[in-house]
């Protein structure tokens, strides 16, 4: 258990994922400045109209893109270890909390489950004609890598973050990727038909 500064945002950061972040509020300029000075992490947690979630990700600043005269920052952050929020604390200008690491239950996907998820991912990439960095097939979590590359929305990403086993995440992802691939194919087909003659004709 440890205390950490929190940065509540309407986004989800998966372990290993990198995201740009614009820091402009005074309290968060203080938090990120402290993390840079002391080379420490902060906690990024999803917060929206439903409130702040109890599972988030430790994040580190891996690159400072731009510093503004008024203290604002453009940075790149990277997700690390997941945490469970235990109790909010006070005493700082930014939100702080006692958190604990989330244990992995050790249940890995079968070879077939993993292969199905990979095939579904490849169909999405092919349908979108996207140029994405290669997956690290020897990495810790295939599901987190895919979730960082394919935008399935914050709800799905938070679900992946909260699931305790890689097997659960892979099984959850495969049908979502199948649907995403079909949706991308349909959208491209409509665009191509519209571009060819200025109108859309049902197939």
C-alpha positions in Angstrom: 0.0 0.0 0.0 1.3 3.5 -0.9 0.1 7.0 -1.3 0.1 8.5 -4.8 -1.0 11.7 -6.5 -4.0 11.2 -8.8 -4.8 12.7 -12.2 -8.5 12.0 -12.8 -9.3 12.2 -16.5 -11.9 11.1 -19.0 -9.5 8.5 -20.5 -8.0 5.1 -19.7 -4.3 4.4 -19.8 -3.4 0.7 -20.2 -0.1 -0.7 -19.0 2.6 -0.1 -21.6 0.4 2.4 -23.5 1.8 5.9 -24.3 -0.4 8.9 -24.6 0.2 12.7 -25.0 -1.1 14.8 -22.2 -1.6 18.6 -22.0 -1.2 19.8 -18.4 -2.7 23.2 -17.7 -4.5 23.3 -14.3 -2.3 24.7 -11.5 -2.8 21.6 -9.3 -1.8 19.2 -12.0 1.1 21.4 -13.1 2.3 21.0 -9.5 1.7 17.2 -9.6 3.5 16.6 -12.9 6.3 19.1 -12.0 6.9 17.1 -8.8 7.0 13.8 -10.7 9.5 15.2 -13.1 11.7 16.7 -10.4 11.7 13.5 -8.2 11.3 11.0 -11.1 8.2 9.5 -9.5 4.9 8.2 -10.9 1.4 9.5 -10.6 -1.9 7.7 -10.8 -4.2 8.1 -13.8 -7.8 7.1 -13.1 -10.9 7.4 -15.3 -13.3 10.0 -14.1 -16.5 11.0 -16.0 -20.2 11.7 -15.3 -20.3 8.3 -13.4 -17.6 9.4 -11.0 -14.0 8.3 -10.4 -13.2 4.6 -10.9 -11.5 2.5 -8.3 -9.0 0.9 -10.7 -6.3 3.0 -12.4 -2.8 2.9 -13.7 0.5 4.3 -12.4 1.9 6.6 -15.1 5.3 8.1 -15.7 6.3 11.0 -17.9 8.6 9.6 -20.6 9.1 12.8 -22.6 8.5 16.5 -22.2 7.4 17.8 -25.6 6.9 21.5 -24.8 7.1 23.8 -21.8 5.2 27.1 -21.9 6.0 30.3 -20.1 2.9 30.0 -17.9 3.9 26.6 -16.6 1.7 24.5 -18.9 3.3 21.3 -20.3 2.8 19.0 -23.2 4.2 15.6 -22.2 4.1 11.9 -23.2 3.1 9.5 -20.4 3.4 5.7 -20.3 1.2 3.4 -18.3 2.8 1.1 -15.7 1.4 -1.1 -12.9 -2.4 -1.2 -12.3 -3.7 -0.2 -8.8 -6.8 -0.5 -6.7 -7.9 2.8 -5.0 -8.3 2.1 -1.3 -8.9 5.5 0.2 -8.7 9.2 -0.8 -6.4 11.3 1.3 -5.9 15.0 1.6 -3.3 17.7 2.3 -2.2 18.5 -1.2 -3.6 20.8 -3.9 -4.2 17.7 -6.1 -6.1 14.6 -5.2 -4.2 11.9 -3.5 -5.1 8.4 -2.4 -3.8 5.2 -0.7 -3.5 2.5 -3.4 -2.5 -1.1 -3.7 -1.2 -3.1 -6.6 -3.6 -5.4 -8.3 -2.6 -9.1 -8.2 -2.6 -11.1 -11.4 -4.6 -14.3 -10.9 -2.2 -16.3 -13.3 -4.9 -17.6 -15.7 -3.4 -17.4 -19.2 -5.4 -17.9 -22.5 -5.1 -21.1 -24.4 -3.2 -21.1 -27.6 -6.5 -21.2 -29.5 -8.0 -18.3 -27.6 -4.8 -16.3 -28.1 -4.8 -17.1 -31.9 -8.4 -16.2 -32.3 -7.8 -12.8 -30.7 -4.7 -12.2 -32.9 -6.7 -13.1 -36.1 -9.5 -10.7 -35.1 -6.9 -8.0 -34.5 -5.3 -8.6 -37.8 -8.7 -8.3 -39.6 -9.3 -4.9 -38.0 -5.8 -3.7 -39.1 -6.3 -5.0 -42.6 -9.8 -3.5 -42.9 -8.6 -0.1 -41.8 -5.4 -0.4 -43.9 -3.6 0.9 -40.8 0.2 1.0 -40.3 0.6 0.1 -36.6 3.7 -0.9 -34.7 4.1 -4.7 -34.4 2.8 -6.5 -31.3 5.4 -8.0 -28.9 4.1 -11.5 -28.9 6.5 -12.3 -26.0 5.2 -9.4 -24.0 3.3 -9.5 -20.7 -0.2 -8.8 -22.1 -1.3 -9.2 -25.6 -4.7 -7.8 -24.7 -3.3 -4.6 -23.3 -1.1 -4.1 -26.4 -4.2 -4.5 -28.7 -6.3 -2.3 -26.5 -3.7 0.5 -26.8 -3.7 0.2 -30.6 -7.4 -0.2 -31.4 -9.8 2.5 -30.1 -12.7 0.5 -28.6 -13.7 3.3 -26.3 -13.1 4.1 -22.6 -15.7 1.6 -21.3 -14.0 -1.3 -23.0 -10.6 -0.1 -22.0 -11.6 0.2 -18.3 -13.2 -3.2 -18.4 -9.8 -4.6 -19.7 -8.0 -2.7 -17.0 -10.2 -4.2 -14.2 -10.1 -7.8 -15.4 -7.7 -9.8 -13.3 -6.4 -12.4 -15.8 -5.0 -12.2 -19.3 -7.4 -15.0 -20.3 -10.4 -13.0 -19.4 -9.1 -10.0 -21.3 -8.3 -12.0 -24.5 -11.8 -13.7 -24.4 -13.4 -10.3 -23.9 -11.5 -8.7 -26.8 -11.9 -11.3 -29.6 -15.6 -10.7 -30.4 -15.3 -6.9 -30.0 -12.5 -7.0 -32.6 -14.6 -9.1 -34.9 -17.4 -6.5 -34.8 -14.9 -3.6 -35.2 -13.4 -5.2 -38.3 -16.9 -5.6 -39.9 -17.8 -2.1 -39.0 -14.6 -0.7 -40.6 -15.2 -2.8 -43.7 -18.8 -1.5 -44.1 -17.6 2.1 -43.6 -14.9 1.8 -46.2 -17.3 0.2 -48.7 -19.8 3.0 -48.3 -17.1 5.6 -48.7 -15.7 3.9 -51.8 -19.2 3.6 -53.4 -19.9 7.2 -52.6 -16.6 8.4 -54.1 -17.1 6.4 -57.3 -20.4 8.0 -58.5 -21.4 10.6 -55.9 -24.1 8.4 -54.3 -24.5 5.4 -52.1 -26.2 2.3 -53.6 -27.3 -0.5 -51.3 -25.4 -3.8 -52.0 
